Amino acid sequence: MNPGGERKRGKPRCILFDMDNTLFDLVEAKQEACRAVVATLPRGTGEELFEYFLRPSRGFEDPGNIEDYLLDRDCYTTESYRECVEIYKEVKLAHIEPYPGVPETLRALKEEGIRTALVTDAHRRDAIPRLEKSGLCEFFDRVITHDMTWEKKPSPIPFLYALQRIGAGPDGTLVVGDSPRRDIAPARKLGMITVYARYGDRFSRFLGDGGAAHVIDDIRELLPLAGLHPWTRTRYPCADVSPSR
């Protein structure tokens, strides 16, 4: 195996994609949802609630963070908690939109016959609605979620399971993700070609690319790496803060 995937450029056999913050901005969607929740409460700010989701004790996806927030501000009732969770889920999903160029890039890969799989730490109950909302379901041959392996990245198991399901080996496979620790590091160890989606990483991008073979600041930059003709790139800004994933 060749850590980092340093091999001659050519059309890959398949590409494995991370989902959240690689295909769309989940952090901004969550921030909007937190603002909507707090707007119904007598005190607090959306930024304060979002900070609760960054704590390791509950995890980034756990709605129990809302429960803790309500309890800490003496706003908790069973009814208010349920209402806040519903608002949070509805607003978060409503703000899921693919980054510019993502549908076109995935379509070009599909038309070229390159197999694609999604490897995410999200549960299927969360991943599929997000893909449907963003209009991206049709572009993936396989969707590998946390509840299929019960292992989270940076464990290599989700990547190995994806390769098994898609019928490919690590050699000649690209991995695209926004986290040097959770996406790039395990993929490098498996000998896959690593592509760091710096545009989606709003925290660890200041600390380095994790030794990725390639770094992109726009999803459309993936096309020449996959041996396809690139479109004219339109840069767009990254947000300022993101949890380390």
Summary of the structure (lengths in Angstrom):
residues: 245
radius of gyration: 18.5
end to end distance: 25.7
largest distance: 59.9
contacts: 812
relative contact order: 0.19
helix: 44%
strand: 11%
